[in-house]
């Protein structure tokens, strides 16, 4: 987006985003500025698939009845990559869905049915699958089928078959050579290409060359005009991908017209369950009151939540935050163990949260255990601990810790936002109260960039004072050895305007893309675990005590 805003031609990796609205906004921005916006679906540039498409366009098989694509990877991608890949639908199957878009000249299917299975336990723990079959029905009666797998013992397998009224077209695999041996044992063919870099080296070169030629040709060229039309497919391909993923998760056929509603349900606007856990259980789409998550319109706690955010948005200023930093970052409120502080949180119910009215101590263990369930093992035990620690900074609202410096909840809880620049009112809940904030009309703090430089990095911003920043600084002060991306989960998990709504991107640095991935991964556990049963906290304490010791947080810490 920043490149488009800077009037640069863009060639993006797929998918442009997992969020449909972000893709639509990117295309609209490119169109409004008359800029090339190419997405790297390299199969469109493959010579074999292009030759098949030319035959289709020439009417070689007449009206298409059935299209089949086969897409089997080799070797199994690294588990670390798969954890942040976006899952098999957005990382792998989206290529097949784009190929269907290519072959049908942009036709969008009416409905999709997806089924899958996971043969690799480490992938199953990510709530993902490694093998999938997808069927599409089109308005004109055409059927399409895709089968895919994350690995194939015999090499990289990419094939297309188109069955039509007049015949059939097939694009076979490319092999390492064209030499075949025939002898008494039969015919022996050379193996398939090892993986996608070998299979698509020509396609990658072609699409990059064509992008360079497109830019050189200029905005008045036929190539540019064609690309301005072609980019309109990007939202359709992502919408199709989302529909297939919803079909798998909901275990039913999904119509493309449902995608917007289902997307809203996944973010709490409806009551649809969409995210299965590694145990096969589905993460609830409803909170403990039967509402959708993050319902700020008419929740069971609406009056209290609205009042808390109103006070926050009126009173969180640069001067206020600096005063709290001076007061709290000396860590002079006392020495307590982590378990002692968790016990204090038995007395706190978050007034900004529309989803729960249980003590925060319970939510800490709920979050930790949900993470532990889906990211098991010693390698990620720091992530389990992040779940336990993420909300402990809320003790600033409790007299047991804060004494005379006890803060009102509006200065401790809720979604955070940067102070020192104009609030993004489209991305922040209850934005009306900002008009009463002293910084709103400030000659610097009231401007879009405020006291910051574009590209400075999200972690360089000064946030509204709250439990996130305090807990991050407290852990750093006490020598915590949790990895930095784990600490950033704690620091940024309430910054919903950024990681959920896409606001404040002008401040992002290149490193922030990786940070956002981890924060978003954490937040699905923080949010959806609020519907879980209350865990047996006493039974769990020995495990988490061992993690506190491992990451230098055992014993008394300064708060």
BALO-918550 format. One record per residue (C-alpha): x, y, z. Coordinates in steps of 0.25 Angstrom, whole numbers, plus 2048, in hexadecimal, padded with zeros to 3 digits. Layout:
+-----+-----+-----+
:  xx :  yy :  zz :
+-----+-----+-----+
:   X :   Y :   Z :
...
+-----+-----+-----+
END
This chain:
+-----+-----+-----+
:  xx :  yy :  zz :
+-----+-----+-----+
: 800 : 800 : 800 :
: 80B : 80A : 803 :
: 812 : 807 : 7F6 :
: 805 : 80A : 7EF :
: 803 : 817 : 7F7 :
: 811 : 81A : 7F2 :
: 80C : 819 : 7E4 :
: 815 : 80C : 7E2 :
: 811 : 801 : 7D9 :
: 80F : 7F4 : 7E1 :
: 812 : 7E5 : 7DF :
: 80D : 7DF : 7EC :
: 80E : 7D1 : 7F1 :
: 802 : 7C8 : 7F3 :
: 7F9 : 7CA : 7FA :
: 7F9 : 7D9 : 7FB :
: 7F2 : 7D7 : 808 :
: 7E9 : 7CD : 80F :
: 7DF : 7D8 : 812 :
: 7D6 : 7DA : 806 :
: 7D3 : 7E9 : 80A :
: 7E2 : 7EC : 809 :
: 7E3 : 7E6 : 7FB :
: 7D8 : 7EE : 7F6 :
: 7DE : 7FB : 7FC :
: 7EB : 7F8 : 7F5 :
: 7E4 : 7F6 : 7E8 :
: 7DC : 802 : 7E9 :
: 7E9 : 80A : 7ED :
: 7F0 : 805 : 7E1 :
: 7E4 : 808 : 7D8 :
: 7E3 : 816 : 7DD :
: 7F1 : 819 : 7DB :
: 7F2 : 812 : 7CD :
: 7FD : 809 : 7D2 :
: 801 : 7FA : 7CE :
: 7FE : 7F1 : 7D9 :
: 802 : 7E2 : 7D6 :
: 801 : 7D6 : 7DF :
: 80B : 7CB : 7DE :
: 803 : 7BF : 7DA :
: 80E : 7BA : 7D2 :
: 806 : 7AE : 7CC :
: 7FF : 7B8 : 7C2 :
: 80D : 7BA : 7BC :
: 810 : 7AB : 7BA :
: 812 : 7A7 : 7AC :
: 80A : 79B : 7AD :
: 7FE : 7A1 : 7B4 :
: 7FE : 7AD : 7AA :
: 7FE : 7A3 : 79E :
: 7F2 : 79C : 7A4 :
: 7EB : 7A9 : 7A6 :
: 7EE : 7AD : 798 :
: 7E7 : 7A0 : 793 :
: 7DB : 7A3 : 79C :
: 7DA : 7B1 : 797 :
: 7DA : 7AB : 788 :
: 7CE : 7A2 : 78C :
: 7D6 : 795 : 78B :
: 7CD : 78E : 795 :
: 7C1 : 797 : 794 :
: 7B9 : 79A : 7A0 :
: 7C0 : 796 : 7AD :
: 7B9 : 78C : 7B5 :
: 7C3 : 787 : 7C0 :
: 7D1 : 78D : 7C4 :
: 7DA : 785 : 7CD :
: 7E7 : 78A : 7D3 :
: 7F1 : 782 : 7DA :
: 7FB : 789 : 7E4 :
: 804 : 781 : 7EC :
: 810 : 787 : 7F3 :
: 81E : 781 : 7F5 :
: 825 : 781 : 7FE :
: 81D : 784 : 80B :
: 81F : 793 : 80E :
: 827 : 796 : 81B :
: 81E : 796 : 827 :
: 822 : 7A4 : 82B :
: 81E : 7A9 : 81D :
: 810 : 7A2 : 81E :
: 80E : 7A8 : 82C :
: 80D : 7B6 : 826 :
: 809 : 7B2 : 818 :
: 7FA : 7B6 : 819 :
: 7F6 : 7A7 : 818 :
: 7F4 : 79E : 80C :
: 7E9 : 7A6 : 806 :
: 7F0 : 7B3 : 805 :
: 7FE : 7AE : 803 :
: 7FC : 7A3 : 7F9 :
: 7EE : 7A1 : 7F4 :
: 7EC : 7AF : 7F0 :
: 7F6 : 7AC : 7E4 :
: 7EC : 7A2 : 7DF :
: 7E0 : 7AB : 7E1 :
: 7E7 : 7B6 : 7DA :
: 7EA : 7AC : 7CE :
: 7DB : 7A9 : 7CE :
: 7D8 : 7B8 : 7CD :
: 7E3 : 7B9 : 7C2 :
: 7DC : 7AD : 7BA :
: 7CE : 7B2 : 7BB :
: 7D1 : 7C1 : 7B8 :
: 7CE : 7C6 : 7C6 :
: 7C1 : 7BE : 7C8 :
: 7BF : 7BD : 7D7 :
: 7B9 : 7B0 : 7DC :
: 7AB : 7AF : 7E3 :
: 7AF : 7A6 : 7EE :
: 7BA : 79E : 7F4 :
: 7BB : 791 : 7FC :
: 7C9 : 78E : 802 :
: 7CD : 782 : 80A :
: 7DA : 77E : 810 :
: 7E3 : 776 : 819 :
: 7F0 : 778 : 820 :
: 7FA : 76D : 820 :
: 805 : 774 : 827 :
: 803 : 776 : 836 :
: 80C : 783 : 836 :
: 803 : 789 : 82C :
: 7F6 : 785 : 833 :
: 7FB : 78C : 83F :
: 7FA : 799 : 837 :
: 7EB : 797 : 834 :
: 7EF : 794 : 825 :
: 7EE : 789 : 81C :
: 7F8 : 783 : 812 :
: 7EF : 77C : 808 :
: 7E2 : 782 : 802 :
: 7D8 : 780 : 7F7 :
: 7CF : 78C : 7F2 :
: 7C3 : 78C : 7E9 :
: 7BD : 798 : 7E2 :
: 7B0 : 79A : 7DC :
: 7AF : 7A6 : 7D1 :
: 7A2 : 7AD : 7CD :
: 7A4 : 7A8 : 7BF :
: 7A4 : 799 : 7C4 :
: 7B3 : 797 : 7C3 :
: 7B9 : 78F : 7CE :
: 7C8 : 791 : 7D3 :
: 7D0 : 788 : 7DC :
: 7DD : 78A : 7E3 :
: 7E5 : 780 : 7EB :
: 7F1 : 784 : 7F2 :
: 7FB : 77F : 7FC :
: 807 : 785 : 804 :
: 810 : 77A : 7FF :
: 812 : 76F : 7F5 :
: 81C : 764 : 7F5 :
: 81F : 764 : 7E6 :
: 822 : 773 : 7E4 :
: 81A : 780 : 7E1 :
: 80D : 77D : 7DB :
: 805 : 788 : 7D3 :
: 7FB : 784 : 7C9 :
: 7EE : 789 : 7C2 :
: 7E3 : 782 : 7BA :
: 7D8 : 789 : 7B3 :
: 7CC : 781 : 7AE :
: 7C3 : 788 : 7A4 :
: 7B8 : 785 : 79A :
: 7C1 : 782 : 78F :
: 7CD : 77B : 796 :
: 7D7 : 77C : 7A1 :
: 7E4 : 784 : 7A4 :
: 7EF : 780 : 7AD :
: 7FB : 787 : 7B2 :
: 805 : 77C : 7B8 :
: 810 : 77D : 7C2 :
: 81E : 782 : 7BD :
: 829 : 778 : 7C0 :
: 838 : 77A : 7C2 :
: 83A : 775 : 7B3 :
: 833 : 770 : 7A7 :
: 83B : 763 : 7A7 :
: 833 : 756 : 7A8 :
: 839 : 748 : 7AA :
: 832 : 73D : 7A4 :
: 837 : 72E : 7A6 :
: 832 : 721 : 7AB :
: 82D : 727 : 7B8 :
: 824 : 731 : 7B1 :
: 824 : 740 : 7AF :
: 82C : 748 : 7B9 :
: 82A : 757 : 7BA :
: 833 : 761 : 7C0 :
: 82E : 767 : 7CE :
: 825 : 773 : 7CF :
: 82C : 780 : 7D3 :
: 830 : 781 : 7E2 :
: 829 : 78D : 7E6 :
: 822 : 79A : 7E2 :
: 830 : 7A2 : 7DF :
: 834 : 798 : 7D5 :
: 826 : 796 : 7CF :
: 823 : 7A5 : 7CD :
: 830 : 7AB : 7CB :
: 82B : 7AF : 7BD :
: 81E : 7B4 : 7C2 :
: 825 : 7BD : 7CD :
: 82E : 7C3 : 7C2 :
: 823 : 7C5 : 7B9 :
: 81A : 7CC : 7C3 :
: 825 : 7D5 : 7C8 :
: 829 : 7D9 : 7BA :
: 81B : 7DC : 7B6 :
: 819 : 7E5 : 7C2 :
: 826 : 7ED : 7BF :
: 821 : 7EE : 7B0 :
: 813 : 7F3 : 7B6 :
: 81A : 7FE : 7BE :
: 823 : 802 : 7B2 :
: 817 : 802 : 7A9 :
: 810 : 80D : 7B1 :
: 802 : 811 : 7B5 :
: 7FD : 813 : 7A7 :
: 801 : 806 : 7A2 :
: 7F8 : 7FA : 79E :
: 7FF : 7F1 : 7A9 :
: 7FC : 7FB : 7B4 :
: 7ED : 7FC : 7B0 :
: 7EC : 7ED : 7B0 :
: 7F3 : 7EC : 7BE :
: 7E9 : 7F7 : 7C3 :
: 7DE : 7ED : 7C0 :
: 7E5 : 7E0 : 7C4 :
: 7E8 : 7E6 : 7D2 :
: 7D9 : 7E5 : 7D5 :
: 7DA : 7D6 : 7D6 :
: 7E2 : 7D7 : 7E3 :
: 7D6 : 7D9 : 7ED :
: 7CF : 7CE : 7E6 :
: 7DA : 7C4 : 7E7 :
: 7DC : 7C7 : 7F6 :
: 7CC : 7C6 : 7F8 :
: 7CD : 7B8 : 7F2 :
: 7D8 : 7B4 : 7FB :
: 7D1 : 7B9 : 807 :
: 7C4 : 7B2 : 803 :
: 7CC : 7A5 : 801 :
: 7D2 : 7A6 : 80F :
: 7C5 : 7A9 : 815 :
: 7BF : 79D : 80F :
: 7CA : 794 : 815 :
: 7C8 : 79B : 823 :
: 7B9 : 79A : 823 :
: 7B8 : 78D : 81C :
: 7AE : 791 : 812 :
: 7AC : 797 : 804 :
: 7AF : 7A6 : 804 :
: 7A9 : 7B0 : 7FA :
: 7B2 : 7BB : 7F6 :
: 7A7 : 7C5 : 7F9 :
: 7A9 : 7C0 : 808 :
: 7B7 : 7C5 : 809 :
: 7B5 : 7D3 : 80F :
: 7AB : 7CE : 819 :
: 7B5 : 7C2 : 81D :
: 7C1 : 7CC : 81E :
: 7B9 : 7D5 : 827 :
: 7B5 : 7C9 : 830 :
: 7C4 : 7C5 : 831 :
: 7C7 : 7D3 : 837 :
: 7BB : 7D3 : 840 :
: 7B0 : 7DA : 839 :
: 7A8 : 7CD : 838 :
: 7A7 : 7C0 : 83F :
: 7AE : 7B7 : 836 :
: 7B8 : 7AD : 83A :
: 7C4 : 7AD : 830 :
: 7D1 : 7A8 : 837 :
: 7D4 : 79A : 83A :
: 7DE : 796 : 845 :
: 7E8 : 78B : 844 :
: 7DF : 782 : 84C :
: 7D4 : 783 : 842 :
: 7CC : 78C : 84B :
: 7C7 : 799 : 844 :
: 7CB : 7A6 : 84B :
: 7BE : 7AD : 84F :
: 7B9 : 7B9 : 847 :
: 7B1 : 7BD : 853 :
: 7B6 : 7C3 : 860 :
: 7B1 : 7BF : 86E :
: 7A4 : 7C8 : 86C :
: 7A0 : 7C2 : 85E :
: 7A5 : 7CE : 857 :
: 7AF : 7CE : 84B :
: 7BD : 7D2 : 850 :
: 7C1 : 7E1 : 851 :
: 7B3 : 7E5 : 84F :
: 7B3 : 7F4 : 853 :
: 7A5 : 7F7 : 84D :
: 79C : 7F1 : 857 :
: 7A3 : 7E7 : 860 :
: 79E : 7E2 : 86E :
: 7A9 : 7EC : 874 :
: 7A6 : 7F7 : 86A :
: 7A4 : 803 : 874 :
: 7B1 : 800 : 87C :
: 7BA : 7FD : 870 :
: 7B5 : 80A : 869 :
: 7B8 : 812 : 876 :
: 7C6 : 80D : 878 :
: 7CA : 810 : 869 :
: 7C3 : 81D : 86A :
: 7CC : 821 : 876 :
: 7D8 : 81B : 86F :
: 7D7 : 823 : 862 :
: 7D5 : 830 : 86A :
: 7E0 : 82F : 873 :
: 7EC : 827 : 86D :
: 7F5 : 832 : 868 :
: 804 : 833 : 866 :
: 806 : 83A : 873 :
: 7FD : 830 : 87A :
: 805 : 824 : 875 :
: 813 : 82B : 878 :
: 80E : 82D : 886 :
: 80A : 81E : 888 :
: 818 : 81A : 882 :
: 81F : 822 : 88C :
: 816 : 81C : 897 :
: 816 : 80E : 893 :
: 823 : 80B : 88C :
: 82B : 80C : 899 :
: 825 : 7FF : 89D :
: 824 : 803 : 8AC :
: 816 : 7FE : 8AF :
: 81C : 7F2 : 8B6 :
: 821 : 7E4 : 8B4 :
: 818 : 7D8 : 8B1 :
: 818 : 7CB : 8AA :
: 811 : 7C9 : 89D :
: 807 : 7BF : 8A4 :
: 804 : 7CA : 8AE :
: 801 : 7D4 : 8A4 :
: 7F8 : 7CA : 89D :
: 7F1 : 7C8 : 8AA :
: 7EE : 7D7 : 8AB :
: 7E7 : 7D7 : 89E :
: 7DC : 7CE : 8A4 :
: 7D7 : 7DC : 8A8 :
: 7D7 : 7E2 : 89A :
: 7CC : 7E1 : 88F :
: 7D0 : 7E9 : 883 :
: 7C6 : 7F4 : 881 :
: 7CA : 7F6 : 872 :
: 7C7 : 7E8 : 86E :
: 7BA : 7E4 : 868 :
: 7BD : 7D5 : 868 :
: 7BF : 7D2 : 877 :
: 7BB : 7D5 : 885 :
: 7C4 : 7CB : 88C :
: 7D1 : 7CF : 893 :
: 7DD : 7D1 : 88B :
: 7E5 : 7C6 : 892 :
: 7DD : 7BC : 88C :
: 7DE : 7C2 : 87E :
: 7ED : 7C1 : 87F :
: 7ED : 7B2 : 881 :
: 7E3 : 7B0 : 876 :
: 7EC : 7B7 : 86C :
: 7F8 : 7B0 : 870 :
: 7F2 : 7A3 : 86F :
: 7EB : 7A5 : 862 :
: 7F9 : 7A9 : 85C :
: 7FF : 79D : 863 :
: 7F5 : 794 : 85C :
: 7F8 : 799 : 84F :
: 807 : 79C : 850 :
: 80C : 791 : 858 :
: 81A : 78D : 85C :
: 826 : 793 : 863 :
: 82A : 79B : 856 :
: 81E : 7A4 : 858 :
: 81C : 7A4 : 867 :
: 820 : 7B3 : 867 :
: 813 : 7B5 : 85F :
: 80B : 7AD : 86A :
: 811 : 7B7 : 875 :
: 80D : 7C3 : 86C :
: 7FF : 7BF : 86D :
: 800 : 7BE : 87C :
: 807 : 7CC : 87E :
: 800 : 7D4 : 873 :
: 7F6 : 7DB : 87C :
: 7FD : 7DC : 889 :
: 800 : 7EB : 888 :
: 7F1 : 7ED : 88B :
: 7F5 : 7ED : 89A :
: 7F8 : 7FC : 898 :
: 7E9 : 7FD : 89B :
: 7E9 : 7F5 : 8A8 :
: 7ED : 7FC : 8B5 :
: 7F4 : 7EF : 8BA :
: 7FF : 7F3 : 8B0 :
: 7FD : 801 : 8AD :
: 7F9 : 807 : 8BB :
: 7F7 : 816 : 8B9 :
: 7FB : 816 : 8AB :
: 7F0 : 80C : 8A7 :
: 7EB : 810 : 899 :
: 7DD : 810 : 894 :
: 7DA : 805 : 88A :
: 7DA : 80E : 87E :
: 7E9 : 810 : 880 :
: 7EC : 801 : 881 :
: 7E3 : 7F9 : 878 :
: 7DD : 7F9 : 86A :
: 7E2 : 7FB : 85C :
: 7EE : 804 : 85B :
: 7F2 : 80E : 851 :
: 7FD : 818 : 84E :
: 7FD : 825 : 855 :
: 804 : 831 : 84F :
: 7FD : 82F : 841 :
: 7EF : 830 : 83C :
: 7E6 : 824 : 840 :
: 7E2 : 81B : 834 :
: 7D3 : 81D : 838 :
: 7CF : 812 : 82D :
: 7D7 : 808 : 834 :
: 7D5 : 80B : 843 :
: 7C8 : 807 : 84B :
: 7C0 : 813 : 851 :
: 7C8 : 81E : 84A :
: 7BE : 829 : 84D :
: 7C5 : 82C : 85A :
: 7D2 : 830 : 854 :
: 7CC : 83E : 850 :
: 7CD : 841 : 85F :
: 7DB : 83D : 860 :
: 7E5 : 849 : 862 :
: 7EE : 843 : 857 :
: 7E4 : 842 : 84D :
: 7E6 : 850 : 848 :
: 7F4 : 851 : 84B :
: 7FD : 857 : 83F :
: 806 : 84B : 83F :
: 7FF : 840 : 847 :
: 7F2 : 842 : 840 :
: 7F8 : 83F : 832 :
: 7F9 : 831 : 82B :
: 808 : 82F : 82E :
: 809 : 838 : 83A :
: 816 : 837 : 841 :
: 81B : 82B : 839 :
: 822 : 828 : 82C :
: 81B : 81F : 822 :
: 822 : 811 : 822 :
: 828 : 813 : 830 :
: 822 : 806 : 835 :
: 816 : 802 : 83D :
: 81E : 7FF : 849 :
: 824 : 80E : 849 :
: 816 : 813 : 84B :
: 811 : 818 : 859 :
: 804 : 811 : 85C :
: 7F8 : 815 : 865 :
: 7FC : 810 : 873 :
: 7F8 : 803 : 877 :
: 7FB : 7F5 : 87B :
: 802 : 7F1 : 86E :
: 80D : 7FB : 86F :
: 80F : 7FA : 87E :
: 810 : 7EB : 87D :
: 81A : 7EB : 872 :
: 823 : 7F5 : 879 :
: 822 : 7EE : 886 :
: 827 : 7E0 : 880 :
: 832 : 7E7 : 879 :
: 836 : 7EE : 886 :
: 836 : 7E1 : 88D :
: 83F : 7DA : 883 :
: 834 : 7D1 : 87D :
: 83A : 7C8 : 872 :
: 82E : 7C5 : 86A :
: 831 : 7C8 : 85B :
: 82F : 7D6 : 856 :
: 823 : 7D2 : 84D :
: 81C : 7CC : 859 :
: 81E : 7D9 : 861 :
: 819 : 7E1 : 856 :
: 80C : 7D8 : 856 :
: 80A : 7DE : 864 :
: 80D : 7EC : 860 :
: 804 : 7EC : 854 :
: 7F9 : 7E2 : 856 :
: 7EF : 7EE : 85A :
: 7F3 : 7F6 : 84E :
: 7E7 : 7F1 : 846 :
: 7E6 : 7FE : 83D :
: 7F4 : 7F9 : 837 :
: 7F4 : 7EA : 837 :
: 7E5 : 7E8 : 834 :
: 7E0 : 7F4 : 82D :
: 7ED : 7F7 : 825 :
: 7EE : 806 : 82A :
: 7FB : 80E : 82D :
: 803 : 806 : 822 :
: 80A : 813 : 81E :
: 813 : 810 : 82A :
: 816 : 802 : 827 :
: 825 : 7FE : 825 :
: 828 : 7F1 : 81D :
: 82A : 7E9 : 82A :
: 81C : 7EC : 82E :
: 816 : 7E2 : 824 :
: 81C : 7D7 : 82C :
: 818 : 7DD : 839 :
: 80A : 7DE : 834 :
: 809 : 7D0 : 830 :
: 80D : 7CB : 83F :
: 803 : 7D5 : 845 :
: 7F8 : 7D1 : 83C :
: 7FB : 7C2 : 840 :
: 7FB : 7C6 : 84E :
: 7EE : 7CD : 84E :
: 7E5 : 7C2 : 849 :
: 7E8 : 7BB : 856 :
: 7E7 : 7C7 : 85E :
: 7D9 : 7CA : 858 :
: 7D3 : 7BC : 856 :
: 7D7 : 7B6 : 863 :
: 7CD : 7BE : 86A :
: 7C3 : 7B4 : 867 :
: 7CA : 7A9 : 86D :
: 7C7 : 7A1 : 879 :
: 7CE : 7A6 : 886 :
: 7DC : 79E : 887 :
: 7E1 : 797 : 894 :
: 7EB : 7A2 : 897 :
: 7F1 : 79B : 8A3 :
: 7F4 : 78F : 89B :
: 7FA : 797 : 890 :
: 803 : 7A0 : 899 :
: 80F : 796 : 89A :
: 811 : 796 : 88B :
: 810 : 7A5 : 88A :
: 819 : 7A7 : 896 :
: 824 : 79F : 88F :
: 823 : 7A8 : 883 :
: 824 : 7B5 : 88C :
: 831 : 7AF : 891 :
: 836 : 7AB : 883 :
: 833 : 7BA : 87E :
: 839 : 7C1 : 88A :
: 82C : 7C5 : 890 :
: 82C : 7BC : 89D :
: 82C : 7C2 : 8AB :
: 829 : 7D0 : 8AF :
: 829 : 7DA : 8A3 :
: 828 : 7E9 : 8A4 :
: 81B : 7EF : 8A0 :
+-----+-----+-----+
END
